[in-house]
């Protein structure tokens, strides 16, 4: 049962097992409730105006519209809603595209339930939660040689 002090969360995840796990994590945390859980961005966007979530947990690799495009549209429709990407992708291209589209945070699916809840709280408090590996990727991109003519993607390909 929702009360007025609980924070509403929407989950967008096409993998049923993962979606169910995320629902359980959020539903069992004090102060949060799941407003909706969808397998696609299209479904979420159809319902966003009526649901008014504080945070959306969004996968990237979805059928139809990608999570990155979904975040871009979400931020146009509901600018105050924060989006945290929860995905398997750990490459700089996905991370930077998601952040540029308006994602507030970026977590990998290997996180545990306690860290997920802390990340949501951090996001609500004004932070930008990221998995450790993602935070390192972001900070190292700012530390690269400014005289290097290669783009981040070119460096990533050469490093592979």
Secondary structure, DSSP 4 states (H G I P E B T S, - for coil): ---TTSEEEEEE-S-HHHHHHHHHHHHTSTTEEEEEEESSHHHHHHHHHHH--SEEEE-SS-SSS-HHHHHHHHHHH-TT-EEEEEES--SHHHHHHHHHHT-SEEEETT--HHHHHHHHHHHHTT---B-HHHHHHHHHHHSS-TT--S-HHHHHHHH-
